[in-house]
Amino acid sequence: MNDPFVSLVVPVLDDAAELESLLDALPPTTDAPGLEVIVVDGGADPALGPLRDRFTEVRWSASLPGRGRQMNHGASLARGRWLIFVHADTRLSPGWDGEIARADATAGVVGGSFRFALETPAWQARLLERGVRWRVRWLDLPYGDQALFVRREAFESVRGYRDWPLMEDVDLVRRLRRVGRLWHSSMPVRVSARRWRRDGWARRSVKNIGLVTLYLAGVAPARLARLYYGRDALRPSSRQT
């Protein structure tokens, strides 16, 4: 059996409903032989049982919790030439695999991302999306909620994600830029807006910018996690809360 072109890795922790919607939106791997889907559960969630029975073509695995740890575990199982890391509350657009094929055919490209788009008509979402486009264009810095994709050999050469409680995606992107170029697709990935609605558009956006700024200034991820999660900082999570 030929190895797949793309391995799609989804880290989950108490994300059964979001995961089901994501898997429903993906083509069955029997219809897409160039794709394999790997779900890594970080919480022994019993709600995933019915999904395992339904989505039998998915490769199910488990690891200790922690998004970076779970994604590394999924990558260790993957057989694809490309790895794409997708959060459970993210929806890929039809034709997303064609974008990775174009990146694959471009010399020097080691990874990339999709265009951030929030699943809401709120005007605040359009402002936030514009800010993300600016960050990606001028800082070459996509985040994990943009469905980061990476050539397997590049991922292995930088030794994957660090086992950090926060900023593991930013750290990976910065290390990938040292070994090659990033491909930023104009194709959107749709991201749930629940966190911004819950926390407040301005409050969450300012907090995120502040945390990244502190990280780039040298503040340790463990300290940032205490600022971000508060008392829950010591509990590893694969969710963006």
N, C-alpha and C positions, 0 to 999 in steps of 0.2 A: 504494500500500500504506500502510495506517495505521501510525503509529508505535506501538511497544509501550508499555504502561503502566509496566512495570518493566524495567530493565536490570540484570542480575545480573553483577557483575564479580568474577572470581576471580584473584588474583595467585598464581603458582606458581613454585617454584624447587626442582627435584628432588622433586616431589610427585606423581608420576604415579599411584601406587597410591591415594593418598588422593583425588586428583582423579577417578579413575575411579569410585570409590564415590559421590562427591558427584554426578557427572553421572548415574549410574545411578538415583539417588534423585529426580532432577528429572523432571518431565513433559517429553516432547519438545515443542519449541516449536511443532511442527505441531499439537499438541493444546492448546497454551496460547498462542494468538496474542498475548496481552497481555504475553508474556515474551520477552526475548532474553537469551542467555547469552554473555558475553565472557570468554575466558580469556587472560590476559597472562603469557607465559612470560618469566622473567627470566634463564634460563640456557641457552637453546638445547638443551633436554633431548631427546635422541633417543628416549627412552622415550615421549614424547608423540605420536610418529608414528602408532602404531596407534590412539590415541585420536582423532586428527584424522580418520583414515579411518572410524572407527566413528561418531563424533558429528559428522556433517557439518552439522547444523543450528547447531552452536556457531560463534561467530565467534572465530577464533584469531588472536592477534597476539603480538608480542614487543616488549620494551623492554630497556633496561639494567636490571640488578637493583636492588632496593630496593623494599620494599613500598609506600611512599607514591608513589614514581615510577611503579610498575606500575599502581597503582589510578588515579592521575591519567590515565595513558595509556588505560586502559580506559574511564574516564569520558569522555574526549575522543572516543571512538568511539561512545559510547552514544546511542541515540535515545529512550530512555524518559523519561517524566515524573519517575519516581523512579529512583534508583540504590540498589542494595543491594550491599554489599561483603562477600563471604563467603570465609572462609579454607578451604583445601582439606580440612582435617580437621574441618570443621563440617557438621552435618546439620540441615537445616531441617525443621520439622514440617509435615505436610499442612495446607493452609489458610493458610500463612504470607502468601500474597499478599492474602488477605482482611484481614489485620491492617494491611497497608500501605494498602489501600483505605479502611479506617476512619480511619487517620491522615490520608489525603488529604482526607477529608470534614470534618475538624476544623479550624476556623479557627485560625490562628496556629501550627500544628504545622509545623516545618521538617525534622524528622528523628526518628529513634528507634532502638530496639533491641529485641531479644528477650531472654527470660529465659535466663540461663546455666545449663546443666545438663551434668554430666559423664557420659560413657558408662561408668559403673562402679558396682557396688553398694557400694563401699567407704564406710564410715561417714565417713571423712575428707572424701569428696566432698560429703556432705550438709552438713557444717560449712562447707566452702568456699562452696558455693552459697548458704548463708544469709548469709555475709559479703558476697557479691556483691550479693544482694538489698538488704542494708542500704546498701551503697555507692550503688546506683542510686537507692534511695528517698530517702535523706537527703542525698546529695551530688550527685544528678542527673548521675552520671558513669559511663556504660557504657563498656566497652572494645571494641576491634575484634573480639574473639572472640565477641561477642554479635550478629554480623551487622548492623552499623550500616546504616541506610537513611536517605536524604536526598533531599529535593526537589531536582531538578536546578538550579532557579534559586537556591536557597539555597546549594548546593554551589559554584556559579559565583560567587555574591556574596562568599563568604569565600575564594575562590580555591583551593579544594580542599585536598588534603593538602600539608603541607610535606615537602620532601625531606630528612627526618631519619632517622637510623639507629635511632631508638627514640622512643616517645611520640608518634608522628604521629597515632595514634587519639585519645589524650587531648587533644591540641592541637586537633584538628578539632572534637571535642565541645564544648570550651570556647568556641570561636569561633562555633559554631552557636547556642549558648545566648544569645549576644548579639543574634541576629537573630530569635529565635522560641523556641517551646517544643519539648520533646522528648516523644515518645510512647513509653512503656515498656510493651511487650506482656507479658502473662503467659504467652504461648505460648513453650515452650522451644525453644532450639536445642541440639542435642547436640554436645558438644565432646569430642574425644579426651583421655583422661586420661594418655596416654603420658608427657608431660613431667613430670607430678607423680610418677608411679610411678618414673621414671628418676632425678629429682633429689631425691625425698623430699618428702612432703606439706608438712611444716612448713618445711623449708628453702626450697623454692621459693616458698611463700606469703609468708614473711617477706621474702625477697629482693624479690619483686614489690612488696610494700607499701613497702619501704624506697626502691626506685627511684622510685616515683610520688611519695612524700613529698619526696624530694630534688628531683624535677622541679618540683613545686608550690612548693618553696622557692626555685627559681631556678637550680638547677644545669643547665648546658647539656646537651642531649641527646647531643652527641658525647662528653662526659665520662661520662655515664651508660652509653653504649654500651660504653665501655672497661671499666667495672665489670661490665657484664652479659655481654659476649661475650669479654672478655679479649683474647687475641691476634687473634681473628677480628673485632675491632671495625671494622677498616678494610674488611672485605669486606661490601658491602651484601647484605642478605638479605630475602627475602619470607617466610621461615619464622619462626615463633616457636619458637626452639630451646630 
